[in-house]
């Protein structure tokens, strides 16, 4: 019982938690860097880029749906394979899913998508005359 709990469910839990923590960093960095860059473009006028209800909706949708789907569907290796090969647990012990190298890969990704969002916003505003 304990071996299955550790080798199978422990490894799955570690993988899910690692992905969720990285996802929440990505989600929040993306949201707030967009707001910061908008403040730079608007001269720190205090005008919000998003209404309060849209920020709340963003947080509710992107906080509930991805963990739910990840919890249901994410099984990188089947339970029988994990029980047959206990060496697969070593990746969890070594911290392969969550370390500074992995975090360092997600930060530039969120900054890149913030830049894409702001450039598309600037292009839309220039072409429609709102900016």
C-alpha positions as CSV (number, residue, x, y, z in Angstrom):
1,X,0.0,0.0,0.0
2,X,2.7,2.5,1.0
3,X,4.9,1.6,-2.0
4,X,2.1,2.3,-4.4
5,X,1.2,5.5,-2.6
6,X,4.7,6.8,-2.8
7,X,5.8,5.6,-6.2
8,X,2.6,6.2,-8.2
9,X,0.5,8.8,-6.4
10,X,3.5,10.7,-4.9
11,X,5.2,11.1,-8.3
12,X,1.9,12.1,-10.0
13,X,1.2,14.6,-7.3
14,X,4.8,16.1,-7.6
15,X,4.4,16.4,-11.4
16,X,1.0,18.1,-11.1
17,X,2.0,20.5,-8.3
18,X,5.2,21.5,-10.3
19,X,3.1,22.2,-13.4
20,X,0.5,24.1,-11.4
21,X,3.0,26.3,-9.6
22,X,4.7,27.2,-12.8
23,X,1.3,27.9,-14.4
24,X,0.3,30.2,-11.6
25,X,3.6,32.1,-11.9
26,X,3.1,32.4,-15.6
27,X,-0.6,33.5,-15.3
28,X,0.1,36.2,-12.8
29,X,3.3,37.5,-14.4
30,X,1.5,37.8,-17.7
31,X,-1.5,39.6,-16.3
32,X,0.5,42.1,-14.2
33,X,3.2,42.8,-16.7
34,X,0.5,43.7,-19.3
35,X,-0.9,46.2,-16.8
36,X,2.6,47.6,-16.0
37,X,3.4,48.0,-19.7
38,X,0.1,49.7,-20.3
39,X,0.9,52.1,-17.5
40,X,4.2,52.9,-19.2
41,X,2.5,53.5,-22.5
42,X,-0.3,55.6,-20.9
43,X,2.2,57.8,-19.0
44,X,1.2,56.4,-15.6
45,X,-2.2,58.1,-15.9
46,X,-3.9,55.7,-13.6
47,X,-6.2,54.5,-16.3
48,X,-6.7,50.7,-16.1
49,X,-6.3,48.5,-19.1
50,X,-8.9,46.0,-17.8
51,X,-12.1,46.7,-15.9
52,X,-12.2,45.1,-12.4
53,X,-14.7,42.5,-13.4
54,X,-12.5,41.3,-16.3
55,X,-9.6,40.8,-13.9
56,X,-11.8,38.9,-11.6
57,X,-13.2,36.8,-14.4
58,X,-9.6,36.1,-15.7
59,X,-8.6,34.9,-12.3
60,X,-11.6,32.7,-11.8
61,X,-11.5,31.1,-15.3
62,X,-7.7,30.7,-15.4
63,X,-7.5,29.5,-11.8
64,X,-10.3,26.9,-11.9
65,X,-10.2,25.3,-15.3
66,X,-6.5,24.4,-15.8
67,X,-6.0,22.7,-12.4
68,X,-9.2,20.8,-12.9
69,X,-8.2,19.6,-16.3
70,X,-4.7,18.9,-15.2
71,X,-5.9,16.9,-12.2
72,X,-8.1,14.8,-14.4
73,X,-6.0,14.1,-17.4
74,X,-2.3,14.4,-16.4
75,X,-0.7,11.0,-15.9
76,X,2.7,11.0,-17.6
77,X,3.4,7.3,-16.9
78,X,0.8,4.7,-16.1
79,X,0.5,3.2,-12.6
80,X,1.6,-0.2,-13.7
81,X,4.7,1.2,-15.4
82,X,5.6,3.1,-12.3
83,X,5.2,0.0,-10.1
84,X,7.4,-2.0,-12.5
85,X,10.1,0.6,-12.7
86,X,10.7,2.3,-9.4
87,X,13.6,4.2,-10.9
88,X,11.1,6.6,-12.5
89,X,10.6,8.1,-9.0
90,X,14.2,9.4,-9.1
91,X,13.0,12.3,-11.4
92,X,10.7,13.4,-8.6
93,X,13.4,13.1,-6.0
94,X,15.9,15.1,-8.0
95,X,13.5,18.0,-8.6
96,X,13.4,17.7,-12.3
97,X,9.9,19.2,-12.6
98,X,10.5,22.3,-10.5
99,X,13.9,23.9,-10.2
100,X,15.5,27.3,-11.1
101,X,16.2,26.1,-14.6
102,X,12.5,25.3,-15.3
103,X,11.4,28.6,-13.6
104,X,14.0,30.4,-15.7
105,X,12.4,29.0,-18.8
106,X,8.9,30.1,-17.9
107,X,9.8,33.7,-17.1
108,X,11.0,34.7,-20.6
109,X,7.9,32.9,-22.0
110,X,5.5,35.0,-19.9
111,X,7.5,38.2,-20.8
112,X,7.3,37.2,-24.5
113,X,3.5,36.8,-24.4
114,X,3.1,40.1,-22.5
115,X,5.1,41.8,-25.3
116,X,2.9,40.1,-28.0
117,X,-0.2,41.2,-26.1
118,X,1.0,44.8,-25.8
119,X,2.1,45.0,-29.4
120,X,-1.2,43.7,-30.6
121,X,-3.0,46.2,-28.4
122,X,-0.9,49.1,-29.7
123,X,-1.5,48.1,-33.3
124,X,-5.2,47.8,-32.7
125,X,-5.4,51.2,-31.0
126,X,-3.3,52.9,-33.7
127,X,-5.4,51.4,-36.5
128,X,-8.8,52.2,-34.8
129,X,-7.7,55.5,-33.3
130,X,-8.1,54.7,-29.6
131,X,-4.5,55.3,-28.5
